[in-house]
């Protein structure tokens, strides 16, 4: 499993990992006189400013497709767009077609995503949700102690610094507070139970032929209620 730094893809859709790893780099503009500031997240909106009369565009990936966004003034232009999977990268296009380099919603390098080995979910009451999502990255990577992931229309802050629900700083387990809908787990369990046994398989396919597969695991409500960590990936 890879998390694309654009900082939910466990089985029940908790991690749509369209993530951009937090690094906070300054915008590098192709047009020397145009500067797009780092996007600022305010609730469910993303606020942006730039220093020219160019037009702001947004995209779900650094390669597009690009969609024009409304701009207000010609000098020190500003715009506000919805925090959404379609608005993860930004650029400013001048009248002559020159565009700034794509600016990620959360700084980082989308060409080098993190790999996740395992992820767990456990019930916990916090000021930011009703559960904690814990994940272990594949060894050999060098993540910062904290970074965010885009989770549909919100930003999750993952910690390995002993903050935000993280139990032990520096142990390689990154933790984020999250709000989950237990009814979704019930529906997923019921769906798996309703399938004929021969169909209860998760795996890789070549056409209609199953190359490899495993039986899906039902979500353990009892363990979740006790606050135990239950696997959510794989």
C-alpha positions in Angstrom: 0.0 0.0 0.0 1.3 3.4 -0.9 0.4 6.8 0.5 1.0 9.5 -2.0 2.3 12.4 -0.4 -1.2 14.3 -1.3 -0.5 14.5 3.1 -8.7 6.8 3.4 -7.4 3.0 1.5 -8.1 0.4 4.2 -10.9 -2.0 3.3 -13.7 0.2 4.7 -12.6 3.3 2.9 -11.0 5.0 5.9 -7.8 6.0 4.2 -8.3 7.3 0.7 -4.8 7.8 0.4 -4.5 10.5 -1.8 -1.9 11.9 0.6 0.8 14.7 0.3 3.6 14.3 2.8 4.0 17.3 5.0 7.3 19.1 4.3 6.3 22.7 3.8 8.5 23.7 0.8 8.2 27.1 -0.9 6.6 27.3 -4.3 9.1 27.1 -7.2 7.6 29.2 -10.0 8.3 28.8 -13.7 7.3 32.4 -14.3 9.9 34.4 -12.3 7.5 37.2 -11.3 4.6 35.0 -10.2 4.6 33.6 -6.7 1.9 31.4 -5.3 1.9 31.1 -1.5 1.5 27.9 0.4 -2.2 27.0 0.6 -3.9 27.7 4.0 -6.5 25.2 5.2 -9.4 26.9 7.0 -12.1 24.4 8.0 -13.4 22.9 4.7 -11.9 25.7 2.5 -8.4 26.2 1.1 -7.3 29.8 0.9 -4.6 30.9 -1.7 -2.9 34.1 -2.6 -0.5 35.1 -5.5 1.2 38.2 -6.7 0.0 38.6 -10.2 -3.1 38.9 -12.4 -2.8 35.3 -13.5 -5.6 32.8 -13.2 -5.6 30.2 -10.5 -6.1 26.5 -11.5 -6.7 23.4 -9.4 -6.2 19.7 -10.1 -6.3 16.3 -8.3 -2.8 15.4 -9.4 0.4 17.4 -10.4 -0.3 16.4 -14.0 -3.9 17.6 -14.1 -6.6 17.8 -15.3 -6.5 21.5 -14.5 -9.7 23.4 -13.7 -9.9 27.2 -13.5 -10.8 28.7 -10.1 -12.3 32.1 -9.4 -9.9 35.0 -8.8 -10.8 38.4 -7.3 -8.2 41.1 -7.9 -5.4 41.7 -10.4 -2.7 42.4 -7.8 -2.2 40.2 -4.8 -4.9 37.9 -6.1 -6.8 35.7 -3.6 -9.1 32.7 -4.0 -10.9 30.2 -1.8 -11.7 26.7 -3.0 -13.3 23.6 -1.3 -11.1 21.1 0.4 -11.8 18.2 -1.8 -9.9 15.4 -3.7 -10.2 17.4 -6.9 -8.4 20.4 -5.3 -5.0 18.9 -4.2 -2.6 20.8 -6.5 -2.6 24.5 -7.6 -0.9 26.7 -10.2 -1.2 30.2 -11.6 -1.4 30.6 -15.4 -0.5 34.0 -16.9 -2.1 35.6 -20.0 0.7 34.2 -22.2 0.2 30.6 -21.0 3.2 30.5 -18.6 2.3 28.5 -15.5 3.9 28.2 -12.1 5.1 24.8 -11.0 2.2 22.7 -9.4 1.9 23.5 -5.7 0.7 20.6 -3.5 -2.0 21.3 -0.9 0.5 19.9 1.6 4.1 20.1 0.7 6.1 17.1 -0.3 7.2 15.0 -3.3 4.4 13.0 -4.9 6.9 11.1 -7.0 8.2 9.3 -3.8 5.2 8.1 -1.8 5.4 6.3 1.5 4.7 2.6 1.7 2.4 1.3 4.6 3.0 -2.2 6.0 0.1 -2.3 8.4 -2.6 -0.1 9.8 -4.8 -0.5 12.9 -7.9 1.1 14.2 -8.9 1.4 17.9 -11.7 3.1 19.7 -10.7 6.2 21.6 -12.6 9.4 22.5 -10.6 12.5 21.5 -11.5 16.1 20.6 -11.0 15.2 16.9 -12.9 12.0 16.6 -14.0 8.7 18.1 -11.1 6.5 17.1 -7.3 6.4 16.5 -5.8 5.2 13.3 -2.3 3.7 13.7 0.0 2.7 10.9 3.4 1.2 10.5 5.5 2.2 7.5 7.7 -0.2 5.5 11.2 -0.2 7.0 13.9 1.8 5.2 11.9 5.1 4.9 12.7 8.4 6.7 9.4 10.1 7.5 9.2 13.2 9.7 7.8 12.8 13.2 4.5 14.3 12.1 2.8 14.6 8.7 -0.7 15.0 7.4 -2.8 12.9 5.0 -5.7 14.0 2.9 -8.7 11.9 4.0 -11.5 12.7 1.5 -12.5 16.2 2.7 -10.4 16.6 5.8 -6.7 16.6 6.8 -5.5 13.9 9.3 -2.4 14.7 11.3 -0.3 11.6 12.0 2.1 11.7 14.9 5.1 9.7 16.1 6.1 12.3 18.6 4.0 11.2 21.6 1.3 13.8 20.7 -2.2 13.6 19.2 -2.9 10.1 20.7 0.5 8.6 19.8 1.5 6.4 22.7 5.3 6.3 22.3 7.4 8.8 20.5 9.9 7.5 17.9 8.6 3.9 17.9 7.7 3.9 14.2 3.9 3.8 14.8 2.2 6.9 13.4 -1.2 7.8 15.0 -4.0 10.1 13.9 -7.4 10.9 15.5 -10.3 10.1 13.1 -14.1 9.9 13.2 -15.5 6.6 12.0 -19.1 5.5 11.4 -19.6 2.1 13.1 -22.7 1.5 10.9 -20.3 1.2 7.9 -18.4 -1.6 9.6 -21.7 -3.4 10.3 -22.8 -3.0 6.6 -19.4 -4.3 5.5 -19.6 -7.4 7.8 -23.1 -8.1 6.7 -22.1 -7.8 3.0 -19.3 -10.3 3.4 -21.5 -12.7 5.4 -24.1 -12.6 2.6 -21.7 -13.7 -0.1 -21.4 -17.3 -1.2 -18.3 -18.8 0.3 -16.6 -19.1 -3.0 -17.0 -15.4 -3.6 -15.5 -14.3 -0.2 -12.1 -13.5 -1.6 -9.8 -10.5 -1.8 -6.9 -10.7 -4.2 -5.4 -10.1 -7.6 -7.1 -11.0 -10.8 -6.0 -11.6 -14.4 -9.2 -11.0 -16.4 -11.7 -13.3 -14.5 -9.0 -15.6 -13.1 -8.0 -15.2 -9.5 -4.2 -15.1 -9.3 -3.9 -14.9 -5.5 -6.4 -14.2 -2.8 -7.3 -14.4 0.9 -10.6 -14.4 2.8 -11.6 -11.0 4.0 -11.5 -10.5 7.8 -14.7 -9.4 9.5 -14.4 -6.3 11.6 -14.1 -7.2 15.3 -16.6 -5.0 17.1 -15.9 -6.5 20.6 -12.1 -5.8 20.3 -12.9 -2.3 19.0 -15.2 -1.6 21.9 -12.5 -2.6 24.4 -10.1 -0.2 22.8 -7.9 -2.8 21.3 -6.2 -2.2 18.0 -7.8 -4.1 15.1 -6.3 -4.5 11.7 -7.6 -2.2 9.0 -4.8 -2.8 6.4 -4.2 -5.3 4.9 
